[in-house]
Amino acid sequence: MMTLEKKRLSLDEIDGQTALELPNRELLALVNVVIFNVLNNLSVTIPVQNNNVAVQVCAVVQALNTILVGETLECTITQR
């Protein structure tokens, strides 16, 4: 069985570290996902922090379009 030892940082190594301040939580949304119902002219806007999540949401909307009868949903991703 192999054990690992934790190495202590020297004061110079600690001083050399960079600390970044995170923005306010309200500022984290990068994009909006807008889902639009063509038939009823209704829309929903969802702020999303991760572009990959936005793409996945639109993929689900497209999948829903395959089972909807008489209605079409559109999904667009816009930058905030």
BANU-298091 format. One record per atom (N, C-alpha, C, O, CB): residue number from 1; atom name; x, y, z. Coordinates in steps of 0.1 Angstrom, whole numbers, plus 5000, padded with zeros to 4 digits. Each point is the difference from the previous one (the first is absolute). Glycine has a CB too. Example, Ala and Ser with C-alpha at 12.3 -4.5 7.8 and 13.67 -1.06 7.14 Angstrom:
[1; "N"; [5132; 4943; 5078]]
[1; "CA"; [4991; 5012; 5000]]
[1; "C"; [5009; 5012; 5000]]
[1; "O"; [5010; 5000; 5007]]
[1; "CB"; [4971; 4988; 5005]]
[2; "N"; [5015; 5023; 4981]]
[2; "CA"; [5009; 5011; 5000]]
[2; "C"; [4992; 5011; 5008]]
[2; "O"; [5005; 5011; 5001]]
[2; "CB"; [5007; 4983; 4977]]
//
This chain:
[1; "N"; [5008; 4988; 5000]]
[1; "CA"; [4992; 5012; 5000]]
[1; "C"; [5009; 5012; 5000]]
[1; "O"; [5009; 5001; 5008]]
[1; "CB"; [4972; 4987; 5004]]
[2; "N"; [5016; 5022; 4979]]
[2; "CA"; [5008; 5012; 4999]]
[2; "C"; [4993; 5011; 5007]]
[2; "O"; [4988; 5002; 4999]]
[2; "CB"; [5021; 4990; 4979]]
[3; "N"; [4999; 5016; 5030]]
[3; "CA"; [4994; 5011; 5007]]
[3; "C"; [5006; 5013; 4993]]
[3; "O"; [5012; 5000; 4996]]
[3; "CB"; [4985; 4987; 5026]]
[4; "N"; [4995; 5023; 4978]]
[4; "CA"; [5004; 5013; 4994]]
[4; "C"; [5002; 5010; 5012]]
[4; "O"; [4991; 5000; 5009]]
[4; "CB"; [4997; 4995; 4969]]
[5; "N"; [5023; 5012; 5021]]
[5; "CA"; [5002; 5011; 5010]]
[5; "C"; [4996; 5013; 4994]]
[5; "O"; [5002; 5003; 4988]]
[5; "CB"; [5016; 4984; 5022]]
[6; "N"; [4975; 5022; 4998]]
[6; "CA"; [4997; 5013; 4996]]
[6; "C"; [5013; 5009; 5002]]
[6; "O"; [5006; 4999; 5010]]
[6; "CB"; [4969; 4998; 4996]]
[7; "N"; [5028; 5010; 4983]]
[7; "CA"; [5011; 5009; 5001]]
[7; "C"; [4996; 5014; 5005]]
[7; "O"; [4990; 5005; 4995]]
[7; "CB"; [5021; 4982; 4986]]
[8; "N"; [4996; 5018; 5028]]
[8; "CA"; [4997; 5014; 5005]]
[8; "C"; [5004; 5010; 4991]]
[8; "O"; [5011; 4999; 4994]]
[8; "CB"; [4991; 4993; 5029]]
[9; "N"; [4990; 5019; 4975]]
[9; "CA"; [5004; 5011; 4991]]
[9; "C"; [5009; 5009; 5008]]
[9; "O"; [4998; 5003; 5012]]
[9; "CB"; [4981; 4995; 4974]]
[10; "N"; [5031; 5007; 5008]]
[10; "CA"; [5009; 5010; 5006]]
[10; "C"; [4993; 5014; 4999]]
[10; "O"; [4990; 5002; 4993]]
[10; "CB"; [5031; 4985; 5001]]
[11; "N"; [4983; 5023; 5014]]
[11; "CA"; [4994; 5013; 5000]]
[11; "C"; [5002; 5006; 4986]]
[11; "O"; [4991; 5007; 4996]]
[11; "CB"; [5014; 4996; 5028]]
[12; "N"; [5006; 4995; 4969]]
[12; "CA"; [5001; 5005; 4987]]
[12; "C"; [4990; 4994; 4990]]
[12; "O"; [4995; 5007; 4992]]
[12; "CB"; [5030; 4997; 5012]]
[13; "N"; [4972; 4983; 4997]]
[13; "CA"; [4990; 4994; 4992]]
[13; "C"; [4986; 5005; 5003]]
[13; "O"; [4992; 5002; 4991]]
[13; "CB"; [5023; 4978; 5008]]
[14; "N"; [4983; 5022; 5014]]
[14; "CA"; [4986; 5006; 5003]]
[14; "C"; [4999; 5014; 4995]]
[14; "O"; [4990; 5004; 4994]]
[14; "CB"; [5009; 4982; 5027]]
[15; "N"; [5012; 5022; 4980]]
[15; "CA"; [4999; 5014; 4995]]
[15; "C"; [4999; 5001; 4985]]
[15; "O"; [4995; 5009; 4995]]
[15; "CB"; [5019; 4998; 5025]]
[16; "N"; [4991; 4982; 4973]]
[16; "CA"; [4999; 5000; 4986]]
[16; "C"; [4987; 4996; 4994]]
[16; "O"; [4998; 5000; 4988]]
[16; "CB"; [5026; 4995; 5013]]
[17; "N"; [4967; 5001; 5008]]
[17; "CA"; [4986; 4995; 4996]]
[17; "C"; [4992; 5012; 4996]]
[17; "O"; [5001; 5011; 5006]]
[17; "CB"; [5000; 4969; 5009]]
[18; "N"; [4990; 5018; 4976]]
[18; "CA"; [4991; 5011; 4995]]
[18; "C"; [4986; 4997; 5005]]
[18; "O"; [4995; 4988; 4999]]
[18; "CB"; [5019; 5017; 4981]]
[19; "N"; [4979; 5004; 5026]]
[19; "CA"; [4986; 4999; 5004]]
[19; "C"; [4991; 5009; 4991]]
[19; "O"; [5003; 5012; 4999]]
[19; "CB"; [5004; 4982; 5025]]
[20; "N"; [4983; 5000; 4971]]
[20; "CA"; [4991; 5007; 4991]]
[20; "C"; [4986; 5001; 5008]]
[20; "O"; [4996; 4991; 5006]]
[20; "CB"; [5016; 5002; 4973]]
[21; "N"; [4983; 5019; 5020]]
[21; "CA"; [4987; 5003; 5006]]
[21; "C"; [4989; 4996; 4990]]
[21; "O"; [5000; 5005; 4989]]
[21; "CB"; [5009; 5013; 5026]]
[22; "N"; [4981; 4974; 4989]]
[22; "CA"; [4989; 4996; 4991]]
[22; "C"; [4990; 5011; 4999]]
[22; "O"; [4998; 5008; 5010]]
[22; "CB"; [5006; 4968; 4997]]
[23; "N"; [4990; 5026; 4982]]
[23; "CA"; [4990; 5010; 4998]]
[23; "C"; [4987; 4997; 5008]]
[23; "O"; [4999; 4988; 5005]]
[23; "CB"; [5010; 5017; 4972]]
[24; "N"; [4983; 5005; 5025]]
[24; "CA"; [4987; 4997; 5007]]
[24; "C"; [4992; 4989; 4993]]
[24; "O"; [5001; 4999; 4988]]
[24; "CB"; [4999; 5025; 5020]]
[25; "N"; [4993; 4969; 5000]]
[25; "CA"; [4993; 4988; 4995]]
[25; "C"; [4990; 5004; 4988]]
[25; "O"; [4998; 4993; 4991]]
[25; "CB"; [5004; 4996; 5032]]
[26; "N"; [4992; 5024; 4978]]
[26; "CA"; [4991; 5004; 4990]]
[26; "C"; [5007; 5002; 4987]]
[26; "O"; [4993; 5000; 4989]]
[26; "CB"; [4993; 5011; 5028]]
[27; "N"; [5027; 4991; 4983]]
[27; "CA"; [5007; 5003; 4987]]
[27; "C"; [5005; 4988; 4993]]
[27; "O"; [5006; 5001; 4990]]
[27; "CB"; [5000; 5020; 5020]]
[28; "N"; [4992; 4967; 4996]]
[28; "CA"; [5006; 4988; 4994]]
[28; "C"; [4993; 4995; 4987]]
[28; "O"; [5006; 4992; 4993]]
[28; "CB"; [5001; 5002; 5030]]
[29; "N"; [4981; 5009; 4975]]
[29; "CA"; [4993; 4995; 4988]]
[29; "C"; [5006; 5005; 4987]]
[29; "O"; [5002; 5013; 4999]]
[29; "CB"; [4977; 4986; 5014]]
[30; "N"; [5025; 4992; 4979]]
[30; "CA"; [5007; 5004; 4987]]
[30; "C"; [4991; 5001; 4989]]
[30; "O"; [5001; 5009; 4991]]
[30; "CB"; [5019; 4980; 5017]]
[31; "N"; [4970; 5003; 4991]]
[31; "CA"; [4991; 5000; 4989]]
[31; "C"; [4985; 4998; 5004]]
[31; "O"; [4997; 4996; 5012]]
[31; "CB"; [5021; 4994; 4974]]
[32; "N"; [4973; 5014; 5006]]
[32; "CA"; [4986; 4997; 5002]]
[32; "C"; [4995; 4990; 4990]]
[32; "O"; [5004; 5000; 4988]]
[32; "CB"; [4992; 5023; 5021]]
[33; "N"; [4996; 4967; 4995]]
[33; "CA"; [4994; 4991; 4991]]
[33; "C"; [4985; 5005; 4999]]
[33; "O"; [4993; 5001; 5010]]
[33; "CB"; [5022; 4979; 4997]]
[34; "N"; [4981; 5023; 4981]]
[34; "CA"; [4986; 5004; 4998]]
[34; "C"; [4993; 4989; 4992]]
[34; "O"; [5003; 4996; 4989]]
[34; "CB"; [5004; 5029; 5010]]
[35; "N"; [4982; 4971; 5008]]
[35; "CA"; [4991; 4989; 4994]]
[35; "C"; [4988; 5007; 4996]]
[35; "O"; [4993; 5006; 5008]]
[35; "CB"; [5017; 4975; 5006]]
[36; "N"; [4986; 5018; 4973]]
[36; "CA"; [4989; 5007; 4994]]
[36; "C"; [4990; 4991; 4995]]
[36; "O"; [5003; 4991; 4992]]
[36; "CB"; [5012; 5028; 5002]]
[37; "N"; [4972; 4982; 5010]]
[37; "CA"; [4989; 4992; 4994]]
[37; "C"; [4994; 5008; 4989]]
[37; "O"; [4993; 5010; 5002]]
[37; "CB"; [5003; 4979; 5021]]
[38; "N"; [5006; 5006; 4965]]
[38; "CA"; [4996; 5007; 4988]]
[38; "C"; [4984; 5001; 4999]]
[38; "O"; [4995; 5010; 4997]]
[38; "CB"; [5026; 4981; 4991]]
[39; "N"; [4972; 4998; 5016]]
[39; "CA"; [4986; 5000; 4999]]
[39; "C"; [4993; 5010; 5009]]
[39; "O"; [4991; 5008; 4996]]
[39; "CB"; [5010; 4968; 4998]]
[40; "N"; [5004; 5025; 5018]]
[40; "CA"; [4994; 5009; 5010]]
[40; "C"; [5007; 5013; 5002]]
[40; "O"; [4996; 5009; 5008]]
[40; "CB"; [4996; 4971; 5003]]
[41; "N"; [5019; 5022; 4982]]
[41; "CA"; [5008; 5012; 5001]]
[41; "C"; [5004; 5003; 5015]]
[41; "O"; [5000; 5011; 5004]]
[41; "CB"; [4988; 4998; 4976]]
[42; "N"; [5016; 4981; 5027]]
[42; "CA"; [5005; 5001; 5013]]
[42; "C"; [5015; 4996; 5001]]
[42; "O"; [5005; 4992; 4992]]
[42; "CB"; [4972; 5002; 5017]]
[43; "N"; [5030; 5012; 5000]]
[43; "CA"; [5015; 4997; 5001]]
[43; "C"; [5004; 4999; 5015]]
[43; "O"; [4994; 5007; 5009]]
[43; "CB"; [5010; 5004; 4969]]
[44; "N"; [5006; 4982; 5024]]
[44; "CA"; [5006; 4998; 5014]]
[44; "C"; [5015; 5003; 4998]]
[44; "O"; [5006; 4994; 4991]]
[44; "CB"; [4976; 4989; 5017]]
[45; "N"; [5024; 5026; 5000]]
[45; "CA"; [5014; 5003; 5000]]
[45; "C"; [5006; 4994; 5013]]
[45; "O"; [4996; 5002; 5011]]
[45; "CB"; [5001; 5019; 4975]]
[46; "N"; [5014; 4971; 5012]]
[46; "CA"; [5007; 4993; 5011]]
[46; "C"; [5014; 5005; 5000]]
[46; "O"; [5008; 4997; 4990]]
[46; "CB"; [4977; 4983; 5008]]
[47; "N"; [5020; 5026; 5012]]
[47; "CA"; [5014; 5004; 5001]]
[47; "C"; [5009; 4987; 5004]]
[47; "O"; [4996; 4993; 5009]]
[47; "CB"; [4998; 5031; 4998]]
[48; "N"; [5017; 4974; 4986]]
[48; "CA"; [5008; 4988; 5001]]
[48; "C"; [5014; 5005; 5002]]
[48; "O"; [5005; 5008; 4993]]
[48; "CB"; [4979; 4977; 4994]]
[49; "N"; [5024; 5008; 5022]]
[49; "CA"; [5014; 5004; 5003]]
[49; "C"; [5009; 4992; 4991]]
[49; "O"; [5012; 5004; 4998]]
[49; "CB"; [4982; 5001; 5025]]
[50; "N"; [5002; 4984; 4971]]
[50; "CA"; [5008; 4991; 4993]]
[50; "C"; [4995; 4998; 4985]]
[50; "O"; [4989; 4996; 4998]]
[50; "CB"; [5018; 4992; 5024]]
[51; "N"; [5002; 5015; 4969]]
[51; "CA"; [4995; 4998; 4986]]
[51; "C"; [4996; 4986; 4996]]
[51; "O"; [4991; 4998; 4992]]
[51; "CB"; [5025; 5021; 5002]]
[52; "N"; [4991; 4971; 5012]]
[52; "CA"; [4997; 4986; 4997]]
[52; "C"; [4985; 4997; 5005]]
[52; "O"; [4993; 4993; 4993]]
[52; "CB"; [5032; 5001; 5009]]
[53; "N"; [4972; 5012; 5009]]
[53; "CA"; [4986; 4998; 5005]]
[53; "C"; [4990; 5006; 4991]]
[53; "O"; [4989; 4994; 4997]]
[53; "CB"; [5020; 5006; 5027]]
[54; "N"; [4994; 5012; 4971]]
[54; "CA"; [4991; 5007; 4990]]
[54; "C"; [4998; 4991; 4988]]
[54; "O"; [4988; 4999; 4995]]
[54; "CB"; [5020; 5023; 5013]]
[55; "N"; [5002; 4972; 4987]]
[55; "CA"; [4999; 4992; 4988]]
[55; "C"; [4992; 4987; 5003]]
[55; "O"; [4991; 4996; 4992]]
[55; "CB"; [5031; 5012; 5000]]
[56; "N"; [4979; 4987; 5020]]
[56; "CA"; [4993; 4988; 5004]]
[56; "C"; [4985; 5003; 5002]]
[56; "O"; [4991; 4992; 4996]]
[56; "CB"; [5029; 4999; 5015]]
[57; "N"; [4977; 5021; 4994]]
[57; "CA"; [4986; 5004; 5001]]
[57; "C"; [4993; 5001; 4987]]
[57; "O"; [4989; 4996; 4998]]
[57; "CB"; [5017; 5017; 5023]]
[58; "N"; [5001; 4993; 4969]]
[58; "CA"; [4995; 5002; 4986]]
[58; "C"; [4998; 4986; 4994]]
[58; "O"; [4991; 4998; 4992]]
[58; "CB"; [5020; 5025; 5006]]
[59; "N"; [4998; 4968; 5005]]
[59; "CA"; [4999; 4986; 4994]]
[59; "C"; [4987; 4993; 5006]]
[59; "O"; [4993; 4993; 4992]]
[59; "CB"; [5032; 5005; 5006]]
[60; "N"; [4972; 5005; 5014]]
[60; "CA"; [4988; 4994; 5006]]
[60; "C"; [4988; 5007; 4993]]
[60; "O"; [4990; 4993; 4998]]
[60; "CB"; [5021; 5003; 5024]]
[61; "N"; [4989; 5017; 4976]]
[61; "CA"; [4989; 5006; 4993]]
[61; "C"; [4998; 4994; 4986]]
[61; "O"; [4989; 4998; 4996]]
[61; "CB"; [5016; 5024; 5017]]
[62; "N"; [5006; 4976; 4980]]
[62; "CA"; [4999; 4993; 4987]]
[62; "C"; [4994; 4986; 5001]]
[62; "O"; [4992; 4996; 4991]]
[62; "CB"; [5027; 5018; 5001]]
[63; "N"; [4984; 4979; 5018]]
[63; "CA"; [4995; 4987; 5002]]
[63; "C"; [4985; 5001; 5003]]
[63; "O"; [4992; 4991; 4996]]
[63; "CB"; [5030; 5000; 5013]]
[64; "N"; [4974; 5019; 4999]]
[64; "CA"; [4985; 5002; 5003]]
[64; "C"; [4993; 5003; 4987]]
[64; "O"; [4988; 4996; 4999]]
[64; "CB"; [5018; 5012; 5024]]
[65; "N"; [5000; 4998; 4968]]
[65; "CA"; [4993; 5003; 4987]]
[65; "C"; [4996; 4988; 4993]]
[65; "O"; [4991; 5000; 4992]]
[65; "CB"; [5022; 5021; 5006]]
[66; "N"; [4994; 4968; 5004]]
[66; "CA"; [4997; 4987; 4993]]
[66; "C"; [4987; 4994; 5005]]
[66; "O"; [4994; 4992; 4993]]
[66; "CB"; [5031; 5005; 5003]]
[67; "N"; [4971; 5007; 5016]]
[67; "CA"; [4988; 4993; 5005]]
[67; "C"; [4988; 5010; 5002]]
[67; "O"; [4989; 4996; 5003]]
[67; "CB"; [5026; 4989; 5009]]
[68; "N"; [4987; 5028; 4985]]
[68; "CA"; [4990; 5010; 5001]]
[68; "C"; [4991; 4999; 4987]]
[68; "O"; [5005; 4998; 4989]]
[68; "CB"; [5009; 5017; 5026]]
[69; "N"; [4973; 4986; 4987]]
[69; "CA"; [4991; 5000; 4988]]
[69; "C"; [4994; 5014; 4999]]
[69; "O"; [4993; 5005; 5009]]
[69; "CB"; [5002; 4970; 4994]]
[70; "N"; [5007; 5031; 4986]]
[70; "CA"; [4994; 5013; 4997]]
[70; "C"; [5007; 5012; 5006]]
[70; "O"; [4996; 5011; 4998]]
[70; "CB"; [4983; 4977; 5001]]
[71; "N"; [5032; 5010; 5008]]
[71; "CA"; [5007; 5010; 5006]]
[71; "C"; [5015; 4999; 4997]]
[71; "O"; [5005; 4989; 4997]]
[71; "CB"; [4978; 5013; 5022]]
[72; "N"; [5024; 5009; 4981]]
[72; "CA"; [5014; 5000; 4997]]
[72; "C"; [5007; 5009; 5010]]
[72; "O"; [4996; 5011; 5003]]
[72; "CB"; [5001; 4984; 4973]]
[73; "N"; [5014; 5000; 5030]]
[73; "CA"; [5008; 5008; 5010]]
[73; "C"; [5013; 5004; 4993]]
[73; "O"; [5006; 4991; 4993]]
[73; "CB"; [4983; 4997; 5027]]
[74; "N"; [5015; 5024; 4982]]
[74; "CA"; [5013; 5004; 4995]]
[74; "C"; [5009; 5003; 5011]]
[74; "O"; [4995; 5005; 5011]]
[74; "CB"; [4995; 5005; 4968]]
[75; "N"; [5023; 4987; 5020]]
[75; "CA"; [5009; 5003; 5011]]
[75; "C"; [5012; 5008; 4994]]
[75; "O"; [5006; 4996; 4990]]
[75; "CB"; [4987; 4982; 5022]]
[76; "N"; [5010; 5033; 4994]]
[76; "CA"; [5011; 5008; 4996]]
[76; "C"; [5009; 5003; 5012]]
[76; "O"; [4995; 5001; 5012]]
[76; "CB"; [4992; 5009; 4969]]
[77; "N"; [5026; 4991; 5017]]
[77; "CA"; [5009; 5004; 5011]]
[77; "C"; [5006; 5013; 4997]]
[77; "O"; [5005; 5003; 4989]]
[77; "CB"; [5001; 4973; 5015]]
[78; "N"; [4992; 5034; 5005]]
[78; "CA"; [5005; 5013; 4998]]
[78; "C"; [5010; 5004; 5011]]
[78; "O"; [4998; 4995; 5012]]
[78; "CB"; [4981; 5011; 4977]]
[79; "N"; [5031; 5002; 5008]]
[79; "CA"; [5009; 5004; 5010]]
[79; "C"; [4994; 5011; 5008]]
[79; "O"; [4993; 5009; 4995]]
[79; "CB"; [5027; 4985; 4990]]
[80; "N"; [4983; 5006; 5028]]
[80; "CA"; [4995; 5010; 5009]]
[80; "C"; [5008; 5013; 4999]]
[80; "O"; [4998; 5009; 5007]]
[80; "CB"; [4994; 4973; 5009]]
//
